[in-house]
Amino acid sequence: MRAAARYAVFPYQEDSLTTHPNPHPRPNPRRYAEFVAGARDTIPMMVGAAPFGVIFGTLVTSGPLSLWHGQFMSLAVFAGSAQFIALGLIASHASFAVIWATTLIVNLRHVLYSATLAPYVSHLPLRWRLVLGALLTDEVFAVAWAHFRRHPPGDDVSPWHFLGSGLAMYLNWQLWTAVGLLFGAAFPGLQSLGLDFAMVATFIAIVVPQLVALRYLAAAVTAGALAFFWQGWPYKLGLLGAVLAGVVVGVVLSRPGSPRGASATGQSPCKPPNVQRTAGAGQ
């Protein structure tokens, strides 16, 4: 098995006498196709995120931060909602602790995303998991989950589709942030034109296709309703509480003994993970 893994990293060519390293290995066409497919599947999400990135860049030009601060925030943070919140808190001279705690609460939903995708990526090397985790956003999660859910947990599913989606979204966010930084000042009041509705439409496109069972619908309705009624809570705590309530509803209705569980919806429970490393694992 170790030899097989070594072969996956260092390609070899065989002749009639011996085996020599191939100094010019050819790219794997399957990986390239999956990478391109991941980027292609993310295009609708990229279109929705474009106005959001432009608005963020425009707000930076009218705030206390320098232009390079705004671009660096997109490069390092890569989380639209957290960046908007942080920008507003910085403009109001909030302390570092408040900024850190607020953005942490807002981004706690990524823990749920990670837990959902963990059965499909846990077999990957640490370097892969770090890269994919850094690229994980709401949009990338929707694309990756739609891809992974076609396979039972434990299958050696290639991560290249996930990587293609994440890199496409990352580059898209950098591009439109730069556009807002460079040209946003030429269009005053851009944020008042309602362009941010494109992101709302994007999230609708993310959520609605996932509502394939009653338990998913119940969780979404619970979280959405509570988020609306609790939107006045400070530091976005109402959003966090609504998310947790939705998770609880989803978990309760997904229990094997629940009448709304997998047996009631005609879905068979997934097999327990049986991770087996192959020559291509982690590639």
C-alpha positions in Angstrom: 0.0 0.0 0.0 2.9 2.4 0.8 4.5 1.6 -2.5 1.2 2.3 -4.3 0.9 5.6 -2.5 4.5 6.5 -3.4 3.7 5.6 -7.1 0.8 8.1 -7.0 3.2 10.9 -6.0 6.2 10.0 -8.1 5.1 8.6 -11.5 7.3 5.9 -13.0 7.8 4.6 -16.5 8.7 1.0 -17.1 11.1 -0.4 -19.8 12.3 -3.9 -20.3 15.2 -3.6 -17.8 14.3 -1.3 -15.0 12.0 1.4 -13.7 13.0 5.1 -13.9 11.3 8.2 -12.6 9.3 10.1 -15.2 10.7 13.7 -15.2 7.7 15.0 -17.1 4.5 13.3 -15.7 1.4 14.0 -17.7 -1.5 15.6 -15.9 -4.3 13.3 -14.9 -7.2 14.1 -17.3 -9.8 12.8 -14.7 -8.6 15.2 -12.1 -8.5 18.1 -14.6 -12.1 17.3 -15.7 -13.3 17.2 -12.1 -11.5 20.5 -11.3 -13.1 22.2 -14.3 -16.5 20.7 -13.4 -16.3 22.1 -9.9 -15.5 25.6 -11.2 -18.3 25.3 -13.8 -20.9 24.2 -11.2 -19.9 27.3 -9.2 -20.6 29.9 -11.9 -24.2 30.7 -10.8 -22.9 31.4 -7.3 -20.0 33.5 -8.7 -22.6 35.7 -10.5 -24.5 36.2 -7.3 -21.4 37.1 -5.3 -20.1 39.6 -7.9 -22.3 42.6 -6.7 -21.6 41.7 -3.1 -17.8 42.0 -3.8 -18.2 45.3 -5.6 -20.3 46.7 -2.7 -17.7 45.6 -0.2 -14.9 47.2 -2.1 -16.9 50.4 -2.5 -17.6 50.6 1.3 -13.9 50.2 2.0 -13.2 53.3 -0.1 -15.6 55.4 2.0 -14.4 54.0 5.4 -11.3 54.3 7.6 -9.3 51.5 5.8 -6.8 51.8 3.0 -7.5 50.1 -0.3 -4.8 47.5 0.4 -6.5 46.8 3.7 -9.7 45.9 1.9 -8.0 43.6 -0.6 -6.0 42.0 2.1 -9.1 41.3 4.1 -10.6 39.5 1.1 -7.5 37.5 0.6 -7.1 36.5 4.2 -10.6 36.3 5.5 -12.6 35.3 2.4 -16.0 35.5 4.1 -18.3 38.2 2.8 -20.7 38.5 5.7 -17.9 38.6 8.3 -16.0 41.2 6.2 -19.1 43.5 6.0 -19.6 43.2 9.8 -15.9 43.7 10.6 -15.9 46.8 8.3 -18.8 48.3 10.1 -17.4 47.6 13.5 -14.0 49.1 12.5 -15.7 52.2 11.3 -17.5 52.5 14.7 -14.2 52.1 16.5 -15.2 48.8 18.2 -12.5 47.0 20.1 -10.6 44.1 18.6 -12.3 41.7 21.1 -15.7 42.7 19.9 -14.8 42.4 16.2 -13.2 39.0 16.8 -16.1 37.7 18.8 -18.8 39.0 16.5 -17.2 37.6 13.3 -16.5 34.3 15.1 -20.2 33.9 16.0 -21.3 34.8 12.4 -18.9 32.2 11.0 -19.8 29.4 13.4 -22.0 28.0 10.7 -18.9 26.8 9.0 -18.5 24.3 11.8 -21.8 22.7 10.6 -20.6 22.7 7.0 -17.3 21.0 8.0 -19.2 18.4 10.1 -21.4 17.6 7.1 -18.5 17.2 4.7 -16.1 15.5 7.1 -17.1 11.9 6.2 -16.0 12.6 2.6 -12.7 14.4 3.3 -11.5 12.9 6.6 -9.3 10.4 4.7 -7.4 13.1 2.9 -3.9 14.3 4.0 -3.8 17.3 6.3 -2.5 19.6 3.6 -5.6 18.9 1.5 -8.0 19.4 4.5 -6.4 22.7 5.3 -6.7 24.0 1.8 -10.3 22.9 1.4 -11.2 24.3 4.8 -9.7 27.6 3.9 -11.8 27.7 0.6 -15.0 26.6 2.2 -17.9 29.2 1.9 -21.6 29.0 1.8 -21.6 28.7 -2.0 -18.7 26.3 -2.1 -20.4 24.1 0.5 -23.6 23.9 -1.6 -21.6 22.9 -4.7 -19.4 20.4 -2.8 -22.3 18.8 -0.9 -24.3 18.4 -4.1 -21.3 16.5 -5.5 -20.4 14.4 -2.5 -24.0 13.4 -1.6 -24.1 11.2 -4.7 -21.6 9.0 -3.0 -22.0 7.1 0.4 -19.7 8.3 3.2 -16.4 6.5 3.2 -16.0 6.3 -0.6 -12.7 7.5 -1.9 -14.2 10.6 -3.7 -11.7 12.8 -5.4 -11.4 16.3 -3.8 -10.6 18.0 -7.1 -14.2 19.0 -7.8 -14.2 20.6 -4.3 -10.9 22.4 -5.1 -12.1 23.7 -8.4 -15.2 25.1 -6.8 -13.3 26.7 -4.0 -10.6 28.3 -6.1 -13.1 29.6 -8.6 -15.1 31.3 -5.8 -11.9 32.6 -4.2 -10.6 34.2 -7.4 -14.0 35.6 -8.2 -14.2 37.3 -4.8 -10.8 38.8 -5.2 -11.7 40.1 -8.6 -14.9 41.9 -7.7 -13.4 43.2 -4.5 -10.7 44.9 -6.6 -13.3 46.3 -9.0 -15.1 47.9 -6.1 -11.9 49.3 -4.6 -10.8 50.8 -7.9 -14.0 52.0 -9.4 -16.5 52.1 -6.6 -15.7 55.7 -5.8 -16.9 56.7 -9.3 -20.4 55.4 -8.5 -21.5 57.0 -5.2 -24.5 55.4 -3.5 -23.8 52.1 -5.3 -24.8 50.2 -2.1 -28.2 51.8 -2.1 -29.2 50.4 -5.5 -30.2 47.1 -4.1 -27.5 45.1 -5.8 -27.0 43.1 -2.6 -30.2 41.3 -3.4 -28.2 39.2 -5.8 -26.6 37.5 -2.8 -30.1 36.9 -1.3 -31.1 35.2 -4.5 -27.9 33.2 -4.4 -28.7 31.9 -0.9 -32.2 31.0 -2.0 -30.7 29.0 -4.8 -28.4 27.3 -2.3 -31.1 26.4 0.2 -34.2 25.5 -1.9 -32.6 22.5 -3.8 -31.6 21.0 -0.5 -35.2 20.9 0.8 -35.8 17.4 -0.5 -37.4 16.0 2.7 -39.8 17.2 5.3 -37.1 17.3 8.0 -35.0 19.6 5.9 -37.9 21.9 5.2 -38.8 22.0 8.9 -35.3 22.9 9.9 -35.1 25.6 7.2 -38.5 27.2 8.2 -37.6 27.1 11.9 -34.2 28.7 11.4 -35.6 31.3 9.0 -38.5 32.3 11.1 -36.4 32.6 14.3 -33.7 34.6 12.5 -36.4 37.1 11.4 -37.9 37.4 14.9 -34.5 37.5 16.6 -32.8 39.9 14.3 -32.7 42.6 16.9 -30.4 40.7 19.2 -26.9 42.2 19.6 -23.8 40.8 17.9 -25.9 38.6 15.6 -26.7 36.3 18.5 -30.2 35.9 17.1 -28.8 34.4 13.9 -26.7 31.9 15.8 -29.7 30.9 18.0 -31.8 30.5 14.9 -29.2 28.2 13.3 -28.9 26.1 16.5 -32.7 25.8 16.7 -32.9 24.7 13.0 -30.1 22.1 13.7 -32.0 20.7 16.7 -35.2 20.4 14.7 -33.3 18.6 11.8 -31.5 16.3 14.1 -34.7 15.3 16.0 -36.6 14.6 12.8 -33.7 12.6 11.4 -33.5 10.2 14.4 -34.2 6.5 13.4 -37.2 6.4 15.6 -38.7 9.5 14.3 -41.7 9.2 11.9 -40.0 11.8 9.7 -36.7 10.0 9.7 -35.0 8.4 6.8 -37.3 5.4 6.7 -40.4 7.7 6.4 -38.9 9.6 3.5 -38.0 6.6 1.5 -34.3 7.2 2.0 -32.1 4.4 3.1 -29.6 5.3 5.8 -26.0 5.5 4.6 -23.6 2.7 5.3 -21.1 3.3 8.1 -17.8 4.8 6.8 -15.3 2.3 5.6 -12.4 4.3 4.6 -9.8 2.6 2.5 -6.8 4.4 1.2 -6.0 3.7 -2.4 -3.2 4.8 -4.6 -5.1 7.9 -5.5 -6.2 8.9 -2.0 -5.4 12.4 -1.2 -4.6 13.4 -4.8 
